[in-house]
C-alpha cells in the first residue's frame, strides 16, 4: 500500500526564501542533469567531484549530460571512505579546482555518497568564497539524509563534522536507479537514517517501514521511491523551520550523539556511518526508556526493526575515557552538558540534557 502523501510525487521544494531549491526523485534522473543545470541558470565550468568507484559507474553519464547541455566539464576524484573526509583531501580538491580553471562563475556537482557530498559541498562553500553546487547522491544514506539541508563539512581527528558550513545546494537530483549498484552493506547502513525519521518524528512512517521491510530489502523501486520521498519530506519540513540548527533541527540527530562517538573511535574506517547510527539509536531508545519517555516494549520494537534492516546493535568495546571524550566533542555539547535527542514513544521526540557520564549510566553501558 502506498505511503500516504508521497505516491506519484517526484519533485518537492525546500522552501528557504532565496536559498530554496528542488529535490528531484526519479528513475533515470541522471540523464537530465545538464538540462536542469541550464534551467537553473548555472554557467561556466561544471566541476564533477566524485570518487573512483562512483566515477567509474556514473561519471561518464553525468559528464555526457552536462556536455550535451553545453558545459565544459572537469572531473575531480577524491579517495573513497570516511577516513578521507579531511583537510588534506579538501586541499587537494582546491588544487584541482585551480588547475581546471574553476572560478566563481562556475559550479560544482557532487556525485557520490555522503562523504563526497559533504566534502564537495564544503569545497563549494569556500572556493572563491562560494560557488553554486548541485547534489547528485548515489547512496541511500545520502539520498535520504546528507544531501538535503545544506550541511557541508569535513571531520577533525577528534570529532566528526566539526569543521563545516551551512551551504544549500541549488538542486538535489536523486536517481533511484543508482541504488542498483550499491552493495548491500552500504544499502542497509542507509536504512538506519530512514528508521531514524520514523522513530523520532513520524510513527506512520515507522509502521510503513515495518510492514514493507521485505520489499525494501529487495530494493523494489516503487517502495524505494516512497521511503526516499518521505524521508526527504520530513527532513525538508524540519530544515525549513530551522535551517542552521538553532534548536529544532537537532532532532534529526537522533541516534547520532553516541553513534558519532563510536564512529570517531573506529578511526572512521571500522564502521560506516549508518552502522554507527544504528547502535546509537538502540542506545538512545534505552536512554529514552530510562528517562520515562518510552516503554520497554517500544524499545524492543525499535531495536527489532533495526535488526530486521540487517544492522547490528552490538556495542563496540572501547576505552571508557576515550568514549567520554568522544561524546563530549558532540556539536550539541555546551558547558559540559549535551542536548540529547530521545524518542517519545515512537514517532515523537523529546530533548534532555546530560553529561557524558550520565548518558553512559542511562544507556545501561555503565552501572
ZISUL-V529052 format. One record per pair of residues at least 12 apart in sequence whose C-alpha atoms are under 10 Angstrom apart, sorted by the first residue. I is the first residue (numbers start at 1). J is the second residue. Records with the same first field share a line. If there is no record, write none. Layout:
I->J / J
This chain:
1->208 / 211 / 212 / 223
2->208 / 222 / 223 / 226 / 227
3->204 / 205 / 208 / 209 / 223 / 226 / 227 / 229 / 230
4->204 / 205 / 208 / 226 / 230
5->226 / 229 / 230 / 233
6->225 / 226 / 227 / 228 / 229 / 230 / 233
7->222 / 223 / 225 / 226 / 229 / 230
8->26 / 222 / 225 / 226 / 229
9->24 / 25 / 26 / 225 / 226 / 229
10->23 / 24 / 25 / 26 / 27 / 174 / 225 / 226 / 229
11->23 / 24 / 25 / 26 / 172 / 173 / 174 / 229
12->24 / 25 / 172 / 229 / 232 / 233 / 236
13->171 / 172 / 232 / 233 / 236 / 237
14->148 / 149 / 168 / 171 / 232 / 233 / 235 / 236 / 237 / 238 / 239 / 240
15->236 / 237 / 239 / 240 / 241
16->149 / 168 / 236 / 239 / 240 / 241 / 242 / 243
17->240
19->150 / 167 / 168 / 169 / 170 / 243
20->168 / 169 / 170 / 171 / 240
21->40 / 134 / 148 / 168 / 169 / 170 / 171 / 172
22->148 / 169 / 170 / 171 / 172 / 173
23->135 / 143 / 147 / 148 / 169 / 170 / 171 / 172 / 173 / 174 / 229 / 232 / 233 / 236
24->136 / 171 / 172 / 173 / 174 / 175 / 229
25->143 / 172 / 173 / 174 / 175 / 176 / 225 / 226 / 228 / 229 / 232
26->173 / 174 / 175 / 176 / 177 / 221 / 225 / 229
27->174 / 175 / 176 / 177 / 178 / 221 / 222 / 225
28->174 / 175 / 176 / 177 / 178
29->136 / 173 / 174 / 175 / 176 / 177 / 178
30->58 / 61 / 62 / 65 / 136 / 173 / 174 / 175 / 176 / 177 / 178
31->61 / 62 / 63 / 64 / 65 / 66 / 175
32->61 / 62 / 65 / 66 / 69 / 173 / 175
33->61 / 62 / 63 / 64 / 65 / 66 / 68 / 69 / 109 / 134 / 136 / 171 / 173
34->46 / 62 / 63 / 64 / 65 / 66 / 67 / 68 / 69 / 70 / 71
35->65 / 66 / 67 / 68 / 69 / 70
36->65 / 66 / 69 / 171 / 173
37->65 / 66 / 69 / 71 / 107 / 109 / 133 / 134 / 170 / 171
38->66 / 69 / 70 / 71
40->170 / 171
42->71 / 105 / 106 / 107 / 108 / 132 / 133 / 134 / 170
43->70 / 71 / 72 / 104 / 105 / 106 / 107 / 132
44->70 / 71 / 72 / 73 / 101 / 102 / 103 / 104 / 105 / 106 / 107
45->66 / 70 / 71 / 72 / 73 / 74 / 97 / 100 / 101 / 102 / 103 / 104 / 105 / 106 / 107 / 108
46->63 / 66 / 67 / 71 / 72 / 73 / 74 / 75 / 100 / 102 / 105 / 106 / 107 / 108 / 109 / 132 / 133 / 134
47->63 / 71 / 72 / 73 / 74 / 75 / 76 / 96 / 97 / 100 / 101 / 102 / 106 / 107 / 108 / 109 / 110 / 120 / 133
48->62 / 63 / 66 / 73 / 74 / 75 / 76 / 77 / 107 / 108 / 109 / 110 / 111 / 112 / 120 / 133 / 134 / 136
49->74 / 75 / 76 / 77 / 78 / 93 / 96 / 97 / 108 / 109 / 110 / 111 / 112 / 116 / 117 / 119 / 120 / 121 / 123
50->75 / 76 / 77 / 78 / 79 / 80 / 109 / 110 / 111 / 112 / 113 / 115 / 116 / 117 / 119 / 120 / 136
51->75 / 76 / 77 / 78 / 79 / 80 / 81 / 110 / 111 / 112 / 113 / 115 / 116
52->76 / 77 / 78 / 79 / 80 / 112
53->77 / 79 / 80 / 112
54->77 / 80 / 111 / 112 / 113 / 116 / 138 / 139 / 178 / 181 / 182
55->75 / 76 / 77 / 78 / 111 / 112
57->178 / 181
58->111 / 112 / 138 / 178
59->75 / 77 / 111 / 112
60->75
62->109 / 111 / 136
63->75
71->106
72->106
73->100 / 102 / 108 / 109
74->96 / 97 / 99 / 100 / 101 / 102 / 108 / 109
75->96 / 97 / 100 / 109
76->92 / 93 / 96 / 97 / 100 / 110 / 120
77->89 / 92 / 93 / 96 / 111 / 116
78->90 / 92 / 93 / 115 / 116 / 119 / 120
79->115 / 116
80->112 / 113 / 115 / 116
81->113 / 114 / 115 / 116 / 268 / 269 / 272
82->114 / 115 / 116 / 154 / 155 / 160 / 263 / 267 / 268 / 269 / 270 / 271 / 272 / 273
83->115 / 154 / 155 / 157 / 264 / 266 / 267 / 268 / 269 / 270
84->115 / 116 / 119 / 154 / 155 / 268 / 269
85->114 / 115 / 116 / 118 / 119 / 120 / 153 / 154 / 155 / 156 / 160 / 161 / 268
86->115 / 119 / 153 / 154 / 155 / 156 / 157 / 160 / 161 / 163
87->119 / 153 / 154 / 155 / 156 / 163
89->119 / 154
90->119 / 120 / 122 / 123 / 153 / 154
91->123
93->119 / 120 / 123 / 127
94->123 / 124 / 126 / 127 / 128
97->123 / 127
98->127
102->127 / 128 / 131
103->127 / 128 / 130 / 131
104->124 / 127 / 128 / 129 / 130 / 131 / 132
105->128 / 130 / 131 / 132
106->124 / 131 / 132 / 133
107->124 / 127 / 130 / 131 / 132 / 133 / 134 / 170
108->120 / 121 / 123 / 124 / 125 / 127 / 131 / 132 / 133 / 134 / 135 / 169
109->121 / 124 / 132 / 133 / 134 / 135 / 136 / 137 / 169 / 171 / 172
110->124 / 133 / 134 / 135 / 136 / 137 / 138 / 147 / 169 / 172
111->134 / 135 / 136 / 137 / 138 / 139 / 173
112->135 / 136 / 137 / 138 / 139 / 142 / 143 / 147 / 178
113->135 / 136 / 137 / 138 / 139 / 140 / 141 / 142 / 143 / 146 / 147 / 186
114->135 / 137 / 138 / 139 / 140 / 141 / 142 / 143 / 145 / 146 / 147 / 152 / 273
115->142 / 146 / 147 / 152 / 153 / 154 / 155 / 273
116->135 / 136 / 137 / 138 / 142 / 147 / 152
117->133 / 134 / 135 / 136 / 137 / 138 / 142 / 146 / 147 / 148 / 150 / 151 / 152 / 153
118->135 / 142 / 146 / 147 / 150 / 151 / 152 / 153 / 154 / 155 / 161 / 164 / 165
119->152 / 153 / 154 / 155 / 164
120->133 / 134 / 135 / 152 / 153 / 154
121->133 / 134 / 135 / 147 / 150 / 151 / 152 / 153 / 154 / 164 / 165 / 166 / 167 / 168 / 169
122->150 / 151 / 152 / 153 / 154 / 163 / 164 / 165 / 166 / 167
123->152 / 153 / 154 / 164 / 165
124->152 / 167 / 168 / 169
125->150 / 152 / 153 / 164 / 165 / 166 / 167 / 168 / 169
126->164 / 165 / 167
130->167
131->167 / 169
132->167 / 168 / 169 / 170 / 171
133->167 / 168 / 169 / 170 / 171 / 172
134->147 / 168 / 169 / 170 / 171 / 172 / 173
135->147 / 148 / 150 / 168 / 169 / 170 / 171 / 172 / 173 / 174
136->171 / 172 / 173 / 174 / 175
137->172 / 173 / 174 / 175 / 176 / 178 / 179
138->173 / 174 / 175 / 176 / 177 / 178 / 179 / 180 / 181 / 182
139->174 / 175 / 176 / 178 / 179 / 180 / 181 / 182 / 183 / 186 / 187 / 189 / 190
140->174 / 176 / 178 / 179 / 182 / 186 / 187 / 188 / 189 / 190 / 191 / 192 / 193 / 194 / 224 / 227 / 228
141->186 / 187 / 188 / 189 / 190 / 191 / 192 / 193 / 194 / 228 / 273 / 274
142->174 / 190 / 193
143->172 / 173 / 174 / 175 / 176 / 179 / 190 / 228 / 229 / 231 / 232
144->174 / 190 / 191 / 193 / 194 / 197 / 227 / 228 / 229 / 230 / 231 / 232 / 233 / 234 / 235
145->190 / 193 / 194 / 197 / 228 / 231 / 232 / 234 / 235 / 236 / 252
146->193 / 232 / 235
147->168 / 169 / 171 / 172 / 173 / 174 / 232
148->168 / 169 / 171 / 172 / 231 / 232 / 233 / 235 / 236 / 239
149->166 / 167 / 168 / 169 / 172 / 232 / 235 / 236 / 237 / 238 / 239 / 240 / 242 / 243 / 244 / 249
150->165 / 166 / 167 / 168 / 169 / 170 / 239 / 243 / 244
151->164 / 165 / 166 / 167 / 168 / 169 / 243 / 244 / 245
152->164 / 165 / 166 / 167 / 168 / 169
153->165 / 166 / 167
155->264 / 268
156->264
157->264 / 265 / 267 / 268
158->261 / 264 / 265 / 267 / 325 / 326 / 329 / 330
159->260 / 261 / 263 / 264 / 265 / 267 / 268 / 325 / 326 / 327 / 328 / 329 / 330 / 331
160->260 / 261 / 263 / 264 / 268 / 326 / 329 / 330 / 331
161->260 / 330 / 331
162->329 / 330 / 331
165->244
166->243 / 244 / 245
167->243 / 244
168->243
174->225 / 228 / 229
175->225
176->219 / 221 / 222 / 224 / 225 / 228
177->221 / 224 / 225
179->219 / 221 / 224
180->219 / 220 / 221
184->217 / 218 / 219 / 310
185->272 / 274 / 275 / 310 / 311
186->272 / 273 / 274 / 275
187->216 / 217 / 219 / 274 / 309 / 310
188->216 / 217 / 274 / 275 / 306 / 308 / 309 / 310 / 311
189->271 / 272 / 273 / 274 / 275 / 276 / 277 / 278 / 306 / 309 / 310 / 311 / 312
190->272 / 273 / 274 / 275 / 277 / 278 / 309 / 311
191->209 / 216 / 217 / 227 / 274 / 275 / 277 / 278 / 306 / 309 / 310 / 311
192->255 / 273 / 274 / 275 / 276 / 277 / 278 / 279 / 280 / 281 / 305 / 306 / 309 / 310 / 311
193->231 / 252 / 253 / 254 / 255 / 256 / 273 / 274 / 275 / 277 / 278 / 281
194->206 / 209 / 227 / 228 / 230 / 231 / 232 / 274
195->207 / 209 / 210 / 227 / 231 / 278 / 281 / 302 / 305 / 306 / 309
196->231 / 251 / 252 / 253 / 254 / 255 / 256 / 277 / 278 / 281 / 302 / 306 / 343 / 347
197->230 / 231 / 232 / 234 / 235 / 251 / 252 / 253 / 254 / 347 / 348
198->210 / 230 / 231 / 234 / 302 / 343 / 346 / 347 / 348
199->254 / 281 / 285 / 298 / 302 / 342 / 343 / 344 / 345 / 346 / 347 / 348 / 349
200->251 / 252 / 253 / 254 / 255 / 281 / 341 / 342 / 343 / 344 / 345 / 346 / 347 / 348 / 349 / 350
201->234 / 235 / 238 / 251 / 252 / 254 / 343 / 344 / 346 / 347 / 348 / 349
202->230 / 231 / 234 / 346 / 347 / 348 / 349
203->345 / 346 / 347 / 348
204->346 / 347
205->227 / 230 / 231 / 347
206->302 / 305 / 346 / 347
207->305 / 346 / 347
208->226 / 227
209->223 / 227 / 305 / 309
210->301 / 302 / 304 / 305 / 306 / 308 / 309
213->305 / 308 / 309
214->308 / 309
216->309
217->308 / 309 / 310
234->252
235->249 / 252
237->249
238->250 / 251 / 252
239->252
245->332
247->332 / 339
248->351
250->331 / 332 / 339 / 340 / 341 / 351
251->339 / 340 / 341 / 342 / 343 / 348 / 349 / 350 / 351
252->341 / 349
253->277 / 280 / 281 / 332 / 340 / 341 / 342
254->277 / 280 / 281 / 284 / 285 / 340 / 341 / 342 / 343 / 349 / 350 / 351
255->274 / 276 / 277 / 278 / 279 / 280 / 281 / 282 / 283 / 284 / 285 / 340 / 341 / 342 / 343
256->273 / 274 / 276 / 277 / 278 / 279 / 280 / 281 / 284 / 330 / 340 / 341
257->276 / 277 / 280 / 281 / 283 / 284 / 326 / 327 / 328 / 329 / 330 / 331 / 332 / 333 / 338 / 339 / 340 / 341 / 356 / 359
258->276 / 277 / 278 / 279 / 280 / 281 / 282 / 283 / 284 / 323 / 324 / 326 / 327 / 328 / 330 / 340 / 356 / 359 / 360 / 363
259->273 / 274 / 275 / 276 / 277 / 278 / 279 / 280 / 281 / 282 / 283 / 284 / 315 / 327
260->273 / 274 / 276 / 277 / 279 / 280 / 326 / 327 / 329 / 330
261->276 / 277 / 280 / 322 / 323 / 324 / 325 / 326 / 327 / 328 / 329 / 330
262->275 / 276 / 277 / 279 / 280 / 315 / 316 / 317 / 318 / 322 / 323 / 326 / 327
263->275 / 276 / 277 / 280 / 316 / 326
264->276 / 322 / 323 / 326 / 327
265->316 / 318 / 319 / 322 / 323 / 325 / 326
266->316 / 318
274->311
275->306 / 310 / 311 / 312 / 313
276->311 / 312 / 313 / 315 / 316
277->311 / 313
278->303 / 306 / 307 / 309 / 311 / 312 / 313 / 314
279->303 / 306 / 311 / 312 / 313 / 314 / 315 / 316
280->313 / 315 / 363
281->299 / 302 / 303 / 306 / 313 / 341 / 342 / 343
282->299 / 300 / 302 / 303 / 304 / 306 / 307 / 312 / 313 / 314 / 315 / 363
283->299 / 303 / 313 / 314 / 315 / 342 / 359 / 360 / 362 / 363 / 364 / 365
284->299 / 340 / 341 / 342 / 343 / 359 / 362 / 363
285->298 / 299 / 300 / 301 / 302 / 303 / 341 / 342 / 343 / 344 / 345 / 346 / 363
286->298 / 299 / 300 / 303 / 342 / 343 / 362 / 363 / 364
287->299 / 340 / 341 / 342 / 343 / 352 / 358 / 359 / 360 / 361 / 362 / 363 / 364
288->340 / 341 / 342 / 343 / 344 / 345 / 349 / 350 / 351 / 352 / 362 / 363
289->342 / 343 / 344 / 345 / 362 / 363
290->361 / 362 / 363 / 364
291->342 / 344 / 352 / 362 / 363
292->344 / 345
293->342 / 343 / 344 / 345 / 346 / 348 / 349 / 350
294->342 / 343 / 344 / 345 / 346
295->344 / 345 / 346
296->345
297->345
298->343 / 344 / 345 / 346
299->343 / 345 / 346
301->346
302->345 / 346
315->365
320->357 / 360 / 365 / 366
321->357
323->356 / 357 / 360
324->355 / 356 / 357 / 359 / 360
325->356
326->356
327->355 / 356 / 357 / 359 / 360
328->355 / 356 / 357
329->356
330->356
332->353
333->353 / 354 / 355 / 356
334->353 / 355
335->355
336->353 / 354 / 355 / 356
337->352 / 353 / 354 / 355 / 356 / 357 / 358
338->351 / 352 / 353 / 354 / 355 / 356 / 359
339->351 / 352 / 353 / 354 / 355
340->352 / 353 / 354 / 355 / 359
341->353
